[in-house]
Amino acid sequence: MRVRSLRDRIADEERGAVLAMVAISLFVLLGMLVLTFDLGRSVAIKRKMVNGTDAAALAAAQQCALGKGSAAAQSAAASVLASNEGSAGVTSFSAPQCNSPASLGPKTVTVTSSTSVEYYFAQIFGFESGDVVAKAVAIWAPVPNARPVPITVDHNQLTSCSIPITNPPDGGSIPCNLEFPKDALTEPRWGTLDLSKWGDPNAAPCSVSADTLKGLIDAGGWPTPLPLNGDPQGTEPTYDCLDNGLSFSVWDSMLGKTLTFPVIDV
C-alpha cells in the first residue's frame, strides 16, 4: 500500500481546483465572445434592418400615393430593402386600398423583413444561426385639399425640365424656365388665378391686382384649403379665373420661398 503525504494530497487537490477554475473561466470567456461578437453582430444587422424596412415601407407608400398599384409598391419595398441590407427579404407585405383607394383618409403600408445571421462562437453551444426580423408601417393618403399660391405652371414645361408632377424631386433644386404663352390661348386657364372663383368653369378670363397676389404669396397661399377638383366627385378639372400676365414685383415676392403651385396641362 502506497502511503501519500499530506502535502501530496493537498497539491493534487489544488491542481484539481485550478483545472476547475480554468474550465469555468474558459466557459465565461466563450460566453463573452458570443455576447460581444455574435450578439453584437446581430444587433448591428438589426439596426440596418430597421432602417431598411422603414425605407422600404416609405417607398411602397409613395408608389401607392402615386397610383402605381400594389405590385409596384411591393417591388419598390423589396428593392429599397435590398439596397440597405442585401441579405434581407420581404417576408410580409400589406397595402390595403393601394390598388383602388376607397376614401381620402389615411392608409397604411406594412412591411415585415427577415434575414438569417450565421453565428460563429455560439455554435460551440449548439446555436448555428438566428433570424433577425424588422417591421415598419408607413401612412399615405391623397392630398384632400391644398393652399396654393395664385400662380399656375405649365405641366408640359415642367416635364421638359424632368420634373414630373407625379414624382417631384425630393429635396435640392432643379433649374427650370417657365414661360406663359400669352398669345397661344384665347382664354388661358394658366398664369394668375383669382382663387375666389375656384371651381367656376365660366370664370375666365379676369384680372387680379399685383398687390392681391403678393399678399397671398406672403401669407403662404390661399387662407383656406381648396379642393383639388372643382366638383365633389373629382371627375372634372378645376377651372378658375385667370389673368394673362404677372408683374416683376409678384415674381420678386416668390424668391426664396417654398410654395405650392397648381399645375395645369394647357
LINQUIQUI-V720151 format. One record per pair of residues at least 12 apart in sequence whose ideal C-beta (glycine too) atoms are under 8 Angstrom apart, sorted by the first residue. I is the first residue (numbers start at 0). J is the second residue. Records with the same first field share a line. If there is no record, write none. Layout:
I=J ; J
This chain:
29=120 ; 123 ; 124
32=120
33=118 ; 120 ; 121 ; 123 ; 124
36=119 ; 120
37=116 ; 118 ; 119 ; 120 ; 121
40=116
41=116 ; 129 ; 131
44=84 ; 114 ; 116 ; 131
45=131 ; 133
47=83 ; 84
48=83 ; 84 ; 87 ; 112 ; 114 ; 131 ; 132 ; 133
49=133 ; 135
50=83
51=79 ; 80 ; 82 ; 83 ; 84 ; 87 ; 112 ; 133
52=80 ; 87 ; 110 ; 111 ; 112 ; 133 ; 134 ; 135
53=135 ; 137
54=79 ; 80 ; 83
55=75 ; 76 ; 77 ; 79 ; 80 ; 83 ; 89 ; 110 ; 112 ; 135
56=76 ; 108 ; 109 ; 110 ; 135 ; 136 ; 137
57=137
58=72 ; 75 ; 76 ; 78 ; 79
59=72 ; 73 ; 75 ; 76 ; 92 ; 94 ; 97 ; 108 ; 110 ; 137
60=72 ; 94 ; 108 ; 137 ; 138 ; 139
61=75 ; 139
62=75 ; 97
63=94 ; 96 ; 97 ; 106 ; 108 ; 139
64=139 ; 140 ; 141
65=165 ; 166
66=165
68=97 ; 98
69=94 ; 97 ; 98
72=92 ; 94 ; 97 ; 108
73=89 ; 92 ; 94
76=89 ; 92 ; 108 ; 110
77=89
80=110 ; 112
84=112 ; 114
86=114 ; 115
87=112 ; 113 ; 114
88=112 ; 113 ; 114
89=110 ; 111 ; 112
90=111 ; 112 ; 113 ; 132
91=109 ; 110 ; 111
92=108 ; 109 ; 110 ; 111
93=107 ; 108 ; 109
94=106 ; 107 ; 108 ; 109
95=107
100=141
103=140 ; 141 ; 143
104=140
105=138 ; 139 ; 140
106=138 ; 139 ; 140
107=136 ; 137 ; 138 ; 139
108=136 ; 137 ; 138 ; 139
109=134 ; 135 ; 136
110=134 ; 135 ; 136 ; 137
111=132 ; 133 ; 134
112=132 ; 133 ; 134
113=130 ; 131 ; 132 ; 133
114=130 ; 131
115=128 ; 129 ; 130 ; 131
116=128 ; 129 ; 130 ; 131
141=227
142=227
143=224 ; 226 ; 227
144=224 ; 225 ; 226 ; 227
145=220 ; 224 ; 225 ; 227 ; 259
146=219 ; 220 ; 221 ; 222 ; 223 ; 224 ; 225 ; 259
147=192 ; 194 ; 220 ; 221 ; 225 ; 258 ; 259 ; 260 ; 261
148=215 ; 216 ; 219 ; 220 ; 221 ; 253 ; 258 ; 259 ; 260
149=191 ; 192 ; 193 ; 194 ; 207 ; 211 ; 212 ; 215 ; 216 ; 221
150=190 ; 191 ; 192 ; 212 ; 216 ; 245 ; 249 ; 253 ; 260 ; 261
151=188 ; 189 ; 190 ; 191 ; 192 ; 241 ; 260 ; 261 ; 262 ; 263
152=177 ; 189 ; 260 ; 261 ; 262 ; 263
153=177 ; 178 ; 179 ; 180 ; 189 ; 262 ; 263 ; 264 ; 265
154=262 ; 263 ; 264 ; 265
155=264 ; 265
156=175 ; 176 ; 177 ; 178
157=175 ; 177 ; 262
160=173 ; 174 ; 175 ; 176
161=173
162=175
164=262
179=243 ; 244 ; 245
180=265
181=243 ; 244
183=265
184=265
186=203 ; 204
187=203 ; 204 ; 241 ; 243 ; 265
188=203 ; 238 ; 239 ; 241 ; 263 ; 265
189=241 ; 263 ; 265
190=241 ; 242 ; 243 ; 244 ; 245
191=207 ; 212 ; 241 ; 242 ; 243 ; 244 ; 245 ; 249
192=207 ; 239 ; 240 ; 241 ; 261
193=205 ; 207 ; 239 ; 240 ; 241 ; 242
194=215 ; 221 ; 225 ; 239
195=240
196=239 ; 240
197=225 ; 226 ; 229 ; 237 ; 239
198=226 ; 229 ; 230 ; 237 ; 238 ; 239
199=229 ; 238 ; 239 ; 240
200=229 ; 235 ; 238
201=238
202=238 ; 239 ; 240
203=238 ; 239 ; 240 ; 241
204=240 ; 241 ; 242 ; 243
205=240 ; 241 ; 242
206=242
207=240 ; 242
209=245 ; 246 ; 248 ; 249
212=245 ; 249 ; 252
213=248 ; 249 ; 252
216=249 ; 252 ; 253 ; 256 ; 258
217=252
219=256 ; 258
220=258 ; 259
237=261
239=261
